[in-house]
C-alpha cells in the first residue's frame, strides 16, 4: 500500500468527519483530497483527469440547470406557499411538506428543495403560531425519503445509475423503489405527529399567503422542458441509449432561450460539481495506491441485500453517503454482488442514511444552517438522532421487505 495515498485518505476523511467543528464543507475537503492524490504522485495528472466520469458530471450540471431556473423564477418558493395555503392547519401542512418535498426532490434534487423551502417554512410557521421545528424535520425527512425512488433524487443514486452497469436505470429504480418510497412517506406522517404532538397542538388555520411566480416565463419554460426530460429519461433508458443525452439536449435549449441564462448559471450548485470531480480523482488514487483493497478487508462482504443496506447506513455516517457509494461500487463488483437488487439496496441504504444523524446527508445541514441564518431554530445533533431513528427503522424495514420480495 502506498503510504502517501493512505495519508491523503486519512487527512481527507478526517476533514469530512470533523466538518461540524472545522466548518470546512465536504465538497472542499473532497476536492482537496482528489488534487492531493495527483500532487503527491499517487496518480499521474493524466490518470486523474481520465478518472473523472463526464457522464455523471454533465448529468449533474443539466439537473442543476433546471433546479436553478426554477429557483431563479421563484417557482419553488411559490409552490411552497401554495401547499401551505391549501393544507391550512399545522398537522395537514406537516403532511404537505413531507409528501411534496419528497416528490419534488426527484426533479430538482433534495438539496435544491431544502434550500428553497426553508425560508417558506419559517414564514409560514410564524403565521400558524407554532414551532418551526416539526416542519423543518418534515422537510429534512421528506427530501431524504422521497429521493430514494429515482436516479435523479440525489447524487449517490445518480452515481449508481451511471457507474454500476444497470441496463435500464430509470425503469429499474422506478419498478422497485417507487412504491416502498411512497409507503414510507405515508408511514412517516403519523410518526412525526406523535413526535411533535406538543408543538402541533394549535388547530387554527393559517392566513392566506400571497402566491406569485416572479418570472412565469422562466418557470413554465423550465417545467415544460423538465417534463420532456423525464419522458426522455425513461425512453432512452428503455432503448439502452445514454440517458445523459436527454437532459443535455433540454438543458441546452433552456439556456439558449432564457433571458436569465447568466443568473441561472451563477446560482447553480457548482460546489457539488467540484465534489464529484474531486471524488473521482480521490477514488482513483485509493485504487492505484492500494488503499481500497486494504479497506475492503475490514468491510463486511456485500453478500446480501441486508448487509449492503446496513453497511451503507452505518458507514455513511463516517464517510458521507456519496464517498461510501464511490468506494463500495468497486467492492461490490469485485465480490460479484452486481444484480439490480444489490445496486438498489446500495441506493436505498445510502440515501436513508440521511435519516440517522445530522451529518448523514448534506440536505440536513443545509436546512439547519439556512434556518439559523434567518433567526430560526436549527437541529441539535443528539436531538436529530432521537427524532430520526424511529423513521429510519421503519424506512429500512419497508425498503428491505420490498427488495426481498
C-alpha positions, 0 to 999 in steps of 0.5 A: 500500500502506498503510504502517501495515498493512505495519508491523503485518505486519512487527512481527507476523511478526517476533514469530512468527519470533523466538518461540524467543528472545522466548518470546512464543507465536504465538497472542499475537503473532497476536492482537496483530497482528489488534487492531493492524490495527483500532487503527491504522485499517487496518480499521474495528472493524466490518470486523474483527469481520465478518472473523472466520469463526464457522464455523471458530471454533465448529468449533474450540471443539466439537473442543476440547470433546471433546479436553478431556473426554477429557483431563479423564477421563484417557482419553488418558493411559490409552490411552497406557499401554495401547499401551505395555503391549501393544507391550512392547519399545522398537522395537514401542512406537516403532511404537505411538506413531507409528501411534496418535498419528497416528490419534488426532490426527484426533479430538482434534487433534495438539496435544491428543495431544502434550500428553497423551502426553508425560508417558506417554512419559517414564514409560514410557521410564524403565521400558524403560531407554532414551532418551526421545528416539526416542519423543518424535520418534515422537510429534512425527512421528506427530501431524504425519503422521497429521493430514494425512488429515482436516479435523479433524487440525489447524487449517490443514486445518480452515481449508481445509475451511471457507474454500476452497469444497470441496463435500464436505470430509470425503469429499474429504480422506478419498478422497485423503489417507487412504491416502498418510497411512497409507503414510507412517506405515508408511514412517516406522517403519523410518526412525526405527529406523535413526535411533535404532538406538543408543538402541533397542538394549535388547530387554527388555520393559517392566513392566506399567503400571497402566491406569485411566480416572479418570472412565469416565463422562466418557470413554465419554460423550465417545467415544460422542458423538465417534463420532456426530460423525464419522458426522455429519461425513461425512453432512452433508458428503455432503448439502452441509449445514454440517458445523459443525452436527454437532459443535455439536449433540454438543458441546452435549449433552456439556456439558449432561450432564457433571458436569465441564462447568466443568473441561472448559471451563477446560482447553480450548485457548482460546489457539488460539481467540484465534489464529484470531480474531486471524488473521482480523482480521490477514488482513483488514487485509493485504487492505484495506491492500494488503499481500497483493497486494504479497506475492503478487508475490514468491510463486511462482504456485500453478500446480501441485500441486508448487509449492503443496506446496513453497511451503507447506513452505518458507514455513511455516517463516517464517510458521507453517503456519496464517498461510501457509494464511490468506494463500495461500487468497486467492492461490490463488483469485485465480490460479484454482488452486481444484480439490480437488487444489490445496486438498489439496496446500495441506493436505498441504504445510502440515501436513508442514511440521511435519516440517522444523524445530522451529518448523514446527508448534506440536505440536513445541514443545509436546512439547519444552517439556512434556518439559523441564518434567518433567526430560526431554530436549527437541529441539535445533533443528539436531538436529530438522532432521537427524532430520526431513528424511529423513521429510519427503522421503519424506512429500512424495514419497508425498503428491505421487505420490498427488495426481498420480495 
